[in-house]
């Protein structure tokens, strides 16, 4: 028997089974759930953490993923489709993509999905390996930070309003004549108050978005009216900097279904950024066109462009690119992205240093946002 066991272990089958056992032990040692899905969506393998957290077993047969919570199953399918569709590994954009799994003793876990392709012998993608990283503690820290920011912004609002009003009354001479030097100081103070008010408004918008309190008033509006409002808000600044503003509207997008107030905030931010980063005699143009079942907005500028290493980070909260103009808290693009995503669209950028930038976003128009 010992001799036969030795021969068996030296055989190809024995080596294969041993390698399989080592591989399974390796993924079982990982604390985060790991799932291997086939190109058709079938479950090929799981580790011990996935069995415990998602309450599924590979040997149950049938549709094992059908027993997983619908929200978690939808996330798994989205990541699998991304990887199997040939779009490479899937990397989450932030903690907001984490999905909650109920049932744990501490009140549930937040899992952040990641995906990598599984290649066959011919190099084609035959499946996807999904890792659900446990970010429960990190998400709770992020929520505490957001709550603190929202509280501070609310507390700032009342005294800041009183300060703005007082400076305005003094600068206008309502409470007495002011000298020219005093007027210059008051004007600078008023500008700083307006800048601070903008930061507070951004922080409050951000807190509403992250708490799920952003309510969209979606209705049919004229596209040309949206563009006119967005450009009019930036025209004075553009004229002072010697930057031309223009617009182009396709004939088949006369109206769009959006929340006009929120979308004007997005367009105003993109146009304003374009004006800030465009030199004198440059141009910032807004283009709207049909793109299948979506409407595509593009804000193009002839500025200095954005380096490739910065393009992936400019949509992060509180991120300010090196050399960016002073003022603001680095929240404008993050808020714009959240508003576009709340409409069911996407926002991105295409830029080459020295050749300007094009910020674009799409909005679905085939159904309700």
C-alpha positions as CSV (number, residue, x, y, z in Angstrom):
1,X,0.0,0.0,0.0
2,X,2.8,2.4,0.9
3,X,4.5,1.6,-2.4
4,X,1.3,2.2,-4.4
5,X,0.7,5.4,-2.6
6,X,4.2,6.6,-3.5
7,X,3.6,5.7,-7.1
8,X,0.3,7.5,-7.1
9,X,1.9,10.7,-5.7
10,X,4.5,10.6,-8.4
11,X,2.0,10.2,-11.1
12,X,0.6,13.0,-13.2
13,X,-2.8,12.8,-11.6
14,X,-1.3,13.0,-8.2
15,X,0.6,16.1,-9.1
16,X,-2.5,17.6,-10.6
17,X,-4.6,17.0,-7.5
18,X,-1.8,18.2,-5.3
19,X,-1.5,21.4,-7.3
20,X,-5.2,21.9,-7.1
21,X,-5.2,21.4,-3.3
22,X,-2.3,24.0,-3.0
23,X,-4.2,26.5,-5.2
24,X,-7.4,26.1,-3.2
25,X,-5.5,26.4,0.1
26,X,-3.9,29.6,-1.2
27,X,-7.2,31.3,-2.1
28,X,-8.8,30.0,1.1
29,X,-6.2,31.7,3.1
30,X,-7.3,35.1,1.8
31,X,-9.6,36.9,4.2
32,X,-11.7,38.6,1.5
33,X,-14.3,36.7,-0.6
34,X,-12.9,35.4,-4.0
35,X,-15.1,34.0,-6.8
36,X,-14.0,32.6,-10.2
37,X,-16.8,33.0,-12.8
38,X,-16.9,31.6,-16.3
39,X,-17.5,33.6,-19.4
40,X,-21.1,32.5,-19.3
41,X,-21.5,33.7,-15.7
42,X,-21.3,30.3,-14.1
43,X,-19.6,29.8,-10.8
44,X,-16.3,27.9,-11.2
45,X,-14.7,28.3,-7.8
46,X,-15.0,30.1,-4.5
47,X,-12.8,30.4,-1.4
48,X,-13.8,29.9,2.3
49,X,-14.5,33.6,2.9
50,X,-16.9,33.8,0.0
51,X,-18.8,30.7,1.3
52,X,-19.1,32.3,4.7
53,X,-19.9,35.9,3.8
54,X,-22.1,35.3,0.7
55,X,-23.5,32.0,2.1
56,X,-23.0,30.0,-1.1
57,X,-21.4,26.7,-1.8
58,X,-19.9,25.4,-5.0
59,X,-21.1,21.8,-4.4
60,X,-24.8,22.9,-4.1
61,X,-25.3,22.6,-7.8
62,X,-27.7,24.6,-10.0
63,X,-27.6,28.4,-9.9
64,X,-25.4,28.9,-6.9
65,X,-25.3,32.7,-7.4
66,X,-29.0,32.8,-7.4
67,X,-28.9,32.4,-3.6
68,X,-26.8,35.6,-3.3
69,X,-28.5,38.9,-2.4
70,X,-29.8,40.6,-5.6
71,X,-27.8,43.8,-5.0
72,X,-24.6,41.8,-4.6
73,X,-25.4,39.6,-7.6
74,X,-25.9,42.7,-9.7
75,X,-22.5,44.0,-8.8
76,X,-20.8,40.7,-9.5
77,X,-22.5,40.5,-12.9
78,X,-21.4,44.1,-13.8
79,X,-17.8,43.4,-12.9
80,X,-17.8,40.1,-14.8
81,X,-19.3,41.7,-17.9
82,X,-16.6,44.4,-17.8
83,X,-13.8,41.8,-17.6
84,X,-15.2,39.2,-20.0
85,X,-16.1,42.0,-22.4
86,X,-12.3,42.5,-23.1
87,X,-12.1,45.8,-21.2
88,X,-9.3,44.6,-18.9
89,X,-9.2,44.5,-15.1
90,X,-11.9,46.2,-13.2
91,X,-10.8,48.8,-10.6
92,X,-13.4,50.6,-8.5
93,X,-13.5,54.4,-8.6
94,X,-14.1,54.9,-4.9
95,X,-15.8,53.6,-1.7
96,X,-19.2,54.6,-3.2
97,X,-19.0,51.4,-5.3
98,X,-18.9,49.2,-2.2
99,X,-22.0,47.0,-1.7
100,X,-23.5,46.1,1.7
101,X,-23.8,42.4,2.7
102,X,-26.2,41.8,5.6
103,X,-26.1,39.0,8.2
104,X,-22.8,39.5,9.9
105,X,-22.8,39.8,13.7
106,X,-21.4,43.4,13.6
107,X,-24.3,44.7,11.5
108,X,-23.2,44.0,7.9
109,X,-20.1,44.4,5.8
110,X,-19.2,46.7,2.9
111,X,-17.4,44.9,0.1
112,X,-15.6,46.7,-2.7
113,X,-15.4,44.7,-6.0
114,X,-12.3,44.2,-8.1
115,X,-12.0,41.9,-11.1
116,X,-9.2,40.4,-13.2
117,X,-9.4,38.3,-16.4
118,X,-8.7,34.6,-16.6
119,X,-7.0,33.8,-19.9
120,X,-7.2,30.5,-21.8
121,X,-4.5,28.6,-23.7
122,X,-5.1,30.8,-26.8
123,X,-4.9,34.0,-24.9
124,X,-8.6,34.7,-25.0
125,X,-10.6,35.7,-21.8
126,X,-12.4,32.6,-20.6
127,X,-13.5,33.9,-17.2
128,X,-13.0,36.4,-14.4
129,X,-11.6,36.4,-10.9
130,X,-13.6,38.7,-8.6
131,X,-12.3,39.8,-5.2
132,X,-14.6,41.6,-2.8
133,X,-12.4,43.6,-0.5
134,X,-13.8,44.3,2.9
135,X,-13.7,48.1,3.4
136,X,-16.2,48.3,6.3
137,X,-13.8,50.2,8.6
138,X,-12.5,52.4,5.9
139,X,-16.0,53.3,4.8
140,X,-17.1,54.1,8.4
141,X,-14.1,56.4,8.7
142,X,-15.1,58.0,5.4
143,X,-18.6,58.5,6.7
144,X,-17.4,60.1,9.9
145,X,-15.2,62.5,7.8
146,X,-18.1,63.4,5.6
147,X,-20.4,64.0,8.6
148,X,-17.7,66.3,10.1
149,X,-17.4,68.2,6.9
150,X,-21.1,68.6,6.6
151,X,-21.5,69.8,10.2
152,X,-18.7,72.4,9.8
153,X,-20.1,73.7,6.6
154,X,-23.6,74.1,8.2
155,X,-22.1,75.9,11.2
156,X,-20.1,78.2,8.8
157,X,-23.1,79.2,6.8
158,X,-24.9,81.6,9.3
159,X,-21.9,83.6,10.4
160,X,-20.6,83.8,6.9
161,X,-23.9,85.2,5.6
162,X,-23.8,87.9,8.4
163,X,-20.2,88.7,7.5
164,X,-20.9,89.1,3.8
165,X,-23.8,91.4,4.5
166,X,-21.8,93.6,6.9
167,X,-18.9,93.9,4.4
168,X,-21.3,94.7,1.6
169,X,-23.1,97.5,3.6
170,X,-19.8,99.1,4.7
171,X,-18.3,98.9,1.2
172,X,-21.4,100.6,-0.3
173,X,-21.2,103.4,2.2
174,X,-24.5,102.7,3.9
175,X,-23.1,103.2,7.4
176,X,-20.7,106.0,6.5
177,X,-18.2,107.2,3.9
178,X,-15.1,105.1,3.3
179,X,-11.8,106.1,1.9
180,X,-10.3,104.7,-1.3
181,X,-7.8,102.5,0.5
182,X,-10.6,101.3,2.8
183,X,-12.7,100.5,-0.2
184,X,-9.9,98.4,-1.7
185,X,-9.5,96.4,1.4
186,X,-13.3,95.9,1.7
187,X,-13.5,94.8,-1.9
188,X,-10.7,92.2,-1.3
189,X,-12.5,91.0,1.8
190,X,-15.8,90.7,-0.1
191,X,-14.1,88.6,-2.8
192,X,-12.7,86.3,-0.2
193,X,-16.1,86.0,1.4
194,X,-17.7,85.1,-2.0
195,X,-14.9,82.5,-2.5
196,X,-15.5,81.0,1.0
197,X,-19.3,81.0,0.3
198,X,-18.6,79.0,-2.9
199,X,-16.6,76.4,-0.9
200,X,-19.3,76.1,1.8
201,X,-21.9,75.6,-0.9
202,X,-19.8,72.9,-2.6
203,X,-19.3,71.1,0.8
204,X,-23.1,71.2,1.4
205,X,-23.8,69.8,-2.1
206,X,-21.2,67.1,-1.5
207,X,-22.8,66.1,1.8
208,X,-26.3,65.9,0.2
209,X,-25.0,63.8,-2.6
210,X,-23.1,61.3,-0.4
211,X,-26.0,61.0,2.0
212,X,-28.4,60.2,-0.8
213,X,-30.5,63.3,-0.3
214,X,-29.8,64.7,-3.8
215,X,-33.3,64.9,-5.3
216,X,-33.4,65.5,-9.1
217,X,-36.2,67.6,-10.6
218,X,-36.0,66.0,-14.1
219,X,-38.1,67.6,-16.8
220,X,-38.0,68.5,-20.5
221,X,-35.9,71.6,-21.1
222,X,-34.6,73.4,-24.1
223,X,-30.9,72.6,-24.7
224,X,-30.1,76.0,-26.1
225,X,-31.4,77.6,-22.9
226,X,-29.1,75.4,-20.8
227,X,-26.1,76.5,-22.8
228,X,-27.0,80.2,-22.7
229,X,-27.3,80.2,-18.9
230,X,-24.0,78.3,-18.5
231,X,-22.1,80.6,-20.8
232,X,-23.7,83.8,-19.5
233,X,-22.5,83.0,-16.0
234,X,-18.9,82.8,-17.2
235,X,-19.0,85.6,-19.9
236,X,-17.7,88.4,-17.7
237,X,-14.7,86.4,-16.4
238,X,-14.0,85.2,-20.0
239,X,-14.0,88.8,-21.3
240,X,-11.6,89.9,-18.5
241,X,-9.2,87.1,-19.4
242,X,-9.5,87.6,-23.2
243,X,-11.1,84.2,-23.8
244,X,-13.7,83.6,-26.4
245,X,-16.9,81.6,-25.7
246,X,-18.8,79.7,-28.3
247,X,-21.5,77.0,-28.6
248,X,-22.6,74.4,-31.2
249,X,-25.9,72.6,-31.0
250,X,-27.0,69.7,-33.2
251,X,-30.5,70.1,-34.7
252,X,-31.7,66.8,-33.3
253,X,-31.2,67.7,-29.6
254,X,-33.5,70.7,-29.2
255,X,-34.6,69.4,-25.8
256,X,-33.1,67.1,-23.0
257,X,-34.6,65.5,-19.9
258,X,-32.5,66.8,-17.0
259,X,-32.6,68.7,-13.8
260,X,-31.8,72.1,-15.3
261,X,-30.4,73.6,-12.1
262,X,-28.1,70.8,-11.4
263,X,-27.0,70.5,-15.0
264,X,-26.2,74.2,-15.2
265,X,-24.0,73.6,-12.2
266,X,-22.1,70.9,-14.1
267,X,-21.8,73.0,-17.3
268,X,-20.8,76.1,-15.3
269,X,-18.0,74.2,-13.6
270,X,-16.6,72.8,-16.8
271,X,-16.8,76.1,-18.7
272,X,-15.3,78.0,-15.7
273,X,-12.4,75.5,-15.5
274,X,-11.8,75.9,-19.2
275,X,-11.7,79.7,-18.9
276,X,-9.3,79.5,-16.0
277,X,-6.8,77.3,-17.8
278,X,-7.0,79.0,-21.3
279,X,-4.6,81.8,-22.1
280,X,-5.5,85.1,-23.6
281,X,-6.9,84.9,-27.2
282,X,-7.9,81.3,-26.5
283,X,-11.4,79.7,-26.9
284,X,-13.7,77.6,-24.8
285,X,-16.5,76.0,-26.8
286,X,-19.5,73.9,-25.8
287,X,-20.8,71.3,-28.2
288,X,-24.0,69.1,-27.9
289,X,-24.7,66.2,-30.2
290,X,-26.7,63.0,-30.4
291,X,-24.8,59.8,-29.5
292,X,-27.1,56.8,-30.0
293,X,-29.6,56.8,-27.2
294,X,-27.6,59.4,-25.3
295,X,-26.9,63.1,-25.6
296,X,-23.3,64.0,-25.5
297,X,-22.0,67.3,-24.1
298,X,-18.4,68.4,-24.8
299,X,-16.6,71.4,-23.3
300,X,-13.4,72.1,-25.3
301,X,-10.7,74.5,-24.5
302,X,-7.4,75.6,-26.0
303,X,-5.5,75.6,-22.7
304,X,-2.3,73.9,-21.5
305,X,-3.9,70.5,-21.3
306,X,-3.7,67.9,-18.5
307,X,-0.9,65.4,-18.0
308,X,-1.9,61.8,-18.3
309,X,-0.9,61.0,-14.7
310,X,-3.3,63.8,-13.5
311,X,-6.3,62.8,-15.6
312,X,-7.2,59.8,-13.4
313,X,-7.2,62.0,-10.2
314,X,-8.8,65.2,-11.1
315,X,-12.3,63.8,-10.3
316,X,-11.3,62.9,-6.7
317,X,-12.7,64.9,-3.8
318,X,-10.4,67.7,-2.6
319,X,-7.8,67.0,-5.2
320,X,-6.0,70.0,-6.7
321,X,-3.5,69.5,-9.5
322,X,-0.1,71.0,-9.1
323,X,0.0,74.6,-10.3
324,X,-3.8,75.0,-10.3
325,X,-5.2,78.5,-9.8
326,X,-5.9,79.4,-6.1
327,X,-9.4,79.3,-4.8
328,X,-11.9,76.5,-4.4
329,X,-11.6,73.3,-2.4
330,X,-11.1,70.8,-5.3
331,X,-14.7,69.6,-5.2
332,X,-16.1,71.0,-8.5
333,X,-15.3,68.1,-10.8
334,X,-16.2,65.5,-8.1
335,X,-19.6,67.1,-7.6
336,X,-20.1,67.4,-11.4
337,X,-19.4,63.7,-11.8
338,X,-21.8,62.7,-9.0
339,X,-24.6,64.9,-10.6
340,X,-24.0,63.3,-14.1
341,X,-24.0,59.8,-12.6
342,X,-27.3,60.6,-10.7
343,X,-28.8,61.4,-14.1
344,X,-27.6,57.9,-15.3
345,X,-24.7,59.3,-17.4
346,X,-20.9,59.3,-17.4
347,X,-18.3,62.1,-17.3
348,X,-14.7,62.0,-18.5
349,X,-11.9,63.9,-20.1
350,X,-9.6,63.7,-23.1
351,X,-6.5,65.9,-23.0
352,X,-3.0,66.2,-24.5
353,X,-0.5,68.6,-22.8
354,X,-0.1,71.7,-24.9
355,X,-3.2,70.9,-27.1
356,X,-6.1,71.7,-24.7
357,X,-8.7,69.5,-23.0
358,X,-12.2,68.2,-23.8
359,X,-14.4,67.4,-20.9
360,X,-17.4,65.3,-21.9
361,X,-20.5,63.8,-20.3
362,X,-23.4,61.8,-21.7
363,X,-27.0,61.7,-20.5
364,X,-29.5,58.9,-21.4
365,X,-32.5,60.1,-23.2
366,X,-34.2,56.9,-24.1
367,X,-36.0,56.7,-20.8
368,X,-36.3,58.3,-17.4
369,X,-33.1,59.1,-15.7
